[in-house]
Amino acid sequence: MFSLIQKWEEREAEGNMTKGKDEQTIDGMSLKRIRELIENLKSEQYQPKPSRRVYI
C-alpha cells in the first residue's frame, strides 16, 4: 500500500505520461480509483490484467 501511495505522489515525475496496458496514465487516475485499488489489494480481490509482451 505504501508504494502505491508513493507512486501517486510521484505522478508528476518525468515519464509518467506513458500509458499502461489499460491505456491510462498515472495522471489520469483519481484518488477514488487509488482507494479502490488499495481496498482490492487488502481483500485479495485484485485481478490484474495480463501484461503486454513486446519482443525485440
N, CA, C and O atoms as a GROMACS GRO file, in nm:
protein
  224
    1MET      N    1   0.083  -0.118   0.000
    1MET     CA    2   0.000   0.000   0.000
    1MET      C    3   0.088   0.125   0.000
    1MET      O    4   0.056   0.221  -0.070
    2PHE      N    5   0.196   0.125   0.076
    2PHE     CA    6   0.283   0.241   0.083
    2PHE      C    7   0.338   0.275  -0.054
    2PHE      O    8   0.343   0.392  -0.092
    3SER      N    9   0.380   0.173  -0.129
    3SER     CA   10   0.441   0.201  -0.259
    3SER      C   11   0.338   0.257  -0.356
    3SER      O   12   0.373   0.338  -0.442
    4LEU      N   13   0.212   0.216  -0.346
    4LEU     CA   14   0.107   0.270  -0.432
    4LEU      C   15   0.084   0.418  -0.401
    4LEU      O   16   0.068   0.499  -0.493
    5ILE      N   17   0.083   0.452  -0.274
    5ILE     CA   18   0.068   0.592  -0.235
    5ILE      C   19   0.190   0.672  -0.277
    5ILE      O   20   0.177   0.785  -0.324
    6GLN      N   21   0.307   0.614  -0.262
    6GLN     CA   22   0.430   0.682  -0.303
    6GLN      C   23   0.427   0.708  -0.454
    6GLN      O   24   0.466   0.816  -0.499
    7LYS      N   25   0.383   0.612  -0.530
    7LYS     CA   26   0.374   0.630  -0.675
    7LYS      C   27   0.276   0.742  -0.710
    7LYS      O   28   0.300   0.819  -0.802
    8TRP      N   29   0.167   0.749  -0.636
    8TRP     CA   30   0.069   0.857  -0.659
    8TRP      C   31   0.135   0.993  -0.636
    8TRP      O   32   0.112   1.087  -0.712
    9GLU      N   33   0.215   1.003  -0.531
    9GLU     CA   34   0.281   1.129  -0.500
    9GLU      C   35   0.388   1.164  -0.604
    9GLU      O   36   0.419   1.281  -0.623
   10GLU      N   37   0.444   1.064  -0.670
   10GLU     CA   38   0.547   1.087  -0.770
   10GLU      C   39   0.490   1.101  -0.911
   10GLU      O   40   0.566   1.102  -1.008
   11ARG      N   41   0.360   1.112  -0.923
   11ARG     CA   42   0.296   1.110  -1.054
   11ARG      C   43   0.338   1.222  -1.146
   11ARG      O   44   0.320   1.212  -1.267
   12GLU      N   45   0.394   1.329  -1.092
   12GLU     CA   46   0.436   1.441  -1.175
   12GLU      C   47   0.578   1.426  -1.228
   12GLU      O   48   0.626   1.514  -1.298
   13ALA      N   49   0.644   1.318  -1.195
   13ALA     CA   50   0.781   1.296  -1.242
   13ALA      C   51   0.783   1.274  -1.393
   13ALA      O   52   0.683   1.233  -1.453
   14GLU      N   53   0.897   1.304  -1.453
   14GLU     CA   54   0.912   1.288  -1.598
   14GLU      C   55   0.890   1.142  -1.638
   14GLU      O   56   0.938   1.051  -1.571
   15GLY      N   57   0.818   1.120  -1.745
   15GLY     CA   58   0.793   0.985  -1.795
   15GLY      C   59   0.664   0.924  -1.745
   15GLY      O   60   0.628   0.814  -1.787
   16ASN      N   61   0.593   0.991  -1.656
   16ASN     CA   62   0.469   0.935  -1.602
   16ASN      C   63   0.350   0.951  -1.694
   16ASN      O   64   0.239   0.909  -1.661
   17MET      N   65   0.371   1.010  -1.809
   17MET     CA   66   0.261   1.023  -1.903
   17MET      C   67   0.257   0.904  -1.998
   17MET      O   68   0.178   0.904  -2.093
   18THR      N   69   0.340   0.804  -1.974
   18THR     CA   70   0.340   0.682  -2.055
   18THR      C   71   0.216   0.600  -2.020
   18THR      O   72   0.189   0.575  -1.903
   19LYS      N   73   0.142   0.559  -2.122
   19LYS     CA   74   0.020   0.482  -2.099
   19LYS      C   75   0.054   0.338  -2.065
   19LYS      O   76   0.151   0.281  -2.115
   20GLY      N   77  -0.027   0.281  -1.980
   20GLY     CA   78  -0.012   0.141  -1.943
   20GLY      C   79  -0.098   0.053  -2.031
   20GLY      O   80  -0.151   0.099  -2.132
   21LYS      N   81  -0.112  -0.072  -1.994
   21LYS     CA   82  -0.191  -0.168  -2.072
   21LYS      C   83  -0.336  -0.124  -2.085
   21LYS      O   84  -0.400  -0.150  -2.187
   22ASP      N   85  -0.388  -0.059  -1.982
   22ASP     CA   86  -0.527  -0.014  -1.984
   22ASP      C   87  -0.543   0.123  -2.050
   22ASP      O   88  -0.650   0.184  -2.043
   23GLU      N   89  -0.435   0.171  -2.116
   23GLU     CA   90  -0.436   0.299  -2.188
   23GLU      C   91  -0.457   0.419  -2.097
   23GLU      O   92  -0.499   0.525  -2.144
   24GLN      N   93  -0.428   0.406  -1.968
   24GLN     CA   94  -0.439   0.518  -1.875
   24GLN      C   95  -0.301   0.558  -1.826
   24GLN      O   96  -0.210   0.475  -1.817
   25THR      N   97  -0.287   0.686  -1.796
   25THR     CA   98  -0.163   0.736  -1.737
   25THR      C   99  -0.185   0.753  -1.588
   25THR      O  100  -0.299   0.754  -1.541
   26ILE      N  101  -0.077   0.766  -1.513
   26ILE     CA  102  -0.090   0.790  -1.369
   26ILE      C  103  -0.164   0.919  -1.345
   26ILE      O  104  -0.242   0.930  -1.251
   27ASP      N  105  -0.140   1.018  -1.431
   27ASP     CA  106  -0.205   1.147  -1.417
   27ASP      C  107  -0.356   1.135  -1.428
   27ASP      O  108  -0.430   1.214  -1.369
   28GLY      N  109  -0.403   1.036  -1.505
   28GLY     CA  110  -0.546   1.019  -1.525
   28GLY      C  111  -0.616   0.941  -1.414
   28GLY      O  112  -0.738   0.926  -1.417
   29MET      N  113  -0.541   0.892  -1.316
   29MET     CA  114  -0.601   0.814  -1.207
   29MET      C  115  -0.653   0.907  -1.098
   29MET      O  116  -0.583   0.999  -1.056
   30SER      N  117  -0.773   0.882  -1.053
   30SER     CA  118  -0.830   0.962  -0.946
   30SER      C  119  -0.798   0.900  -0.811
   30SER      O  120  -0.761   0.783  -0.802
   31LEU      N  121  -0.813   0.979  -0.706
   31LEU     CA  122  -0.792   0.926  -0.571
   31LEU      C  123  -0.893   0.815  -0.541
   31LEU      O  124  -0.862   0.721  -0.469
   32LYS      N  125  -1.013   0.827  -0.596
   32LYS     CA  126  -1.114   0.723  -0.576
   32LYS      C  127  -1.064   0.589  -0.632
   32LYS      O  128  -1.080   0.485  -0.568
   33ARG      N  129  -1.005   0.593  -0.751
   33ARG     CA  130  -0.954   0.469  -0.812
   33ARG      C  131  -0.839   0.412  -0.730
   33ARG      O  132  -0.828   0.291  -0.714
   34ILE      N  133  -0.752   0.500  -0.680
   34ILE     CA  134  -0.640   0.455  -0.596
   34ILE      C  135  -0.694   0.386  -0.471
   34ILE      O  136  -0.645   0.279  -0.433
   35ARG      N  137  -0.794   0.446  -0.408
   35ARG     CA  138  -0.852   0.386  -0.286
   35ARG      C  139  -0.916   0.251  -0.317
   35ARG      O  140  -0.904   0.157  -0.239
   36GLU      N  141  -0.984   0.241  -0.431
   36GLU     CA  142  -1.045   0.114  -0.471
   36GLU      C  143  -0.938   0.007  -0.493
   36GLU      O  144  -0.956  -0.108  -0.454
   37LEU      N  145  -0.828   0.045  -0.556
   37LEU     CA  146  -0.718  -0.049  -0.576
   37LEU      C  147  -0.662  -0.097  -0.442
   37LEU      O  148  -0.635  -0.216  -0.425
   38ILE      N  149  -0.644  -0.006  -0.349
   38ILE     CA  150  -0.592  -0.042  -0.217
   38ILE      C  151  -0.685  -0.139  -0.147
   38ILE      O  152  -0.641  -0.239  -0.091
   39GLU      N  153  -0.816  -0.110  -0.151
   39GLU     CA  154  -0.913  -0.199  -0.087
   39GLU      C  155  -0.914  -0.337  -0.153
   39GLU      O  156  -0.923  -0.439  -0.084
   40ASN      N  157  -0.904  -0.341  -0.285
   40ASN     CA  158  -0.900  -0.470  -0.356
   40ASN      C  159  -0.774  -0.548  -0.321
   40ASN      O  160  -0.778  -0.670  -0.309
   41LEU      N  161  -0.662  -0.479  -0.305
   41LEU     CA  162  -0.538  -0.546  -0.266
   41LEU      C  163  -0.549  -0.602  -0.125
   41LEU      O  164  -0.508  -0.715  -0.099
   42LYS      N  165  -0.604  -0.523  -0.034
   42LYS     CA  166  -0.620  -0.569   0.106
   42LYS      C  167  -0.711  -0.691   0.115
   42LYS      O  168  -0.682  -0.784   0.190
   43SER      N  169  -0.819  -0.690   0.039
   43SER     CA  170  -0.915  -0.801   0.046
   43SER      C  171  -0.880  -0.916  -0.048
   43SER      O  172  -0.955  -1.012  -0.062
   44GLU      N  173  -0.763  -0.904  -0.114
   44GLU     CA  174  -0.714  -1.007  -0.206
   44GLU      C  175  -0.811  -1.033  -0.321
   44GLU      O  176  -0.821  -1.146  -0.368
   45GLN      N  177  -0.881  -0.930  -0.366
   45GLN     CA  178  -0.974  -0.942  -0.478
   45GLN      C  179  -0.919  -0.880  -0.606
   45GLN      O  180  -0.986  -0.883  -0.709
   46TYR      N  181  -0.800  -0.823  -0.601
   46TYR     CA  182  -0.743  -0.755  -0.717
   46TYR      C  183  -0.705  -0.857  -0.823
   46TYR      O  184  -0.634  -0.953  -0.795
   47GLN      N  185  -0.751  -0.835  -0.944
   47GLN     CA  186  -0.720  -0.922  -1.057
   47GLN      C  187  -0.654  -0.838  -1.165
   47GLN      O  188  -0.723  -0.773  -1.244
   48PRO      N  189  -0.520  -0.836  -1.170
   48PRO     CA  190  -0.453  -0.755  -1.272
   48PRO      C  191  -0.474  -0.812  -1.412
   48PRO      O  192  -0.495  -0.932  -1.430
   49LYS      N  193  -0.468  -0.723  -1.509
   49LYS     CA  194  -0.476  -0.767  -1.648
   49LYS      C  195  -0.341  -0.826  -1.686
   49LYS      O  196  -0.238  -0.786  -1.632
   50PRO      N  197  -0.340  -0.921  -1.779
   50PRO     CA  198  -0.212  -0.978  -1.823
   50PRO      C  199  -0.124  -0.869  -1.883
   50PRO      O  200  -0.173  -0.774  -1.945
   51SER      N  201   0.005  -0.883  -1.864
   51SER     CA  202   0.097  -0.783  -1.918
   51SER      C  203   0.112  -0.802  -2.069
   51SER      O  204   0.090  -0.910  -2.122
   52ARG      N  205   0.148  -0.695  -2.134
   52ARG     CA  206   0.166  -0.698  -2.279
   52ARG      C  207   0.312  -0.732  -2.307
   52ARG      O  208   0.402  -0.672  -2.250
   53ARG      N  209   0.334  -0.827  -2.395
   53ARG     CA  210   0.471  -0.865  -2.430
   53ARG      C  211   0.515  -0.789  -2.554
   53ARG      O  212   0.440  -0.774  -2.651
   54VAL      N  213   0.636  -0.741  -2.548
   54VAL     CA  214   0.696  -0.673  -2.662
   54VAL      C  215   0.826  -0.744  -2.692
   54VAL      O  216   0.918  -0.742  -2.611
   55TYR      N  217   0.834  -0.806  -2.809
   55TYR     CA  218   0.954  -0.877  -2.847
   55TYR      C  219   1.046  -0.783  -2.923
   55TYR      O  220   1.002  -0.708  -3.011
   56ILE      N  221   1.172  -0.788  -2.890
   56ILE     CA  222   1.271  -0.701  -2.954
   56ILE      C  223   1.352  -0.782  -3.053
   56ILE      O  224   1.440  -0.728  -3.119
   0.00000   0.00000   0.00000
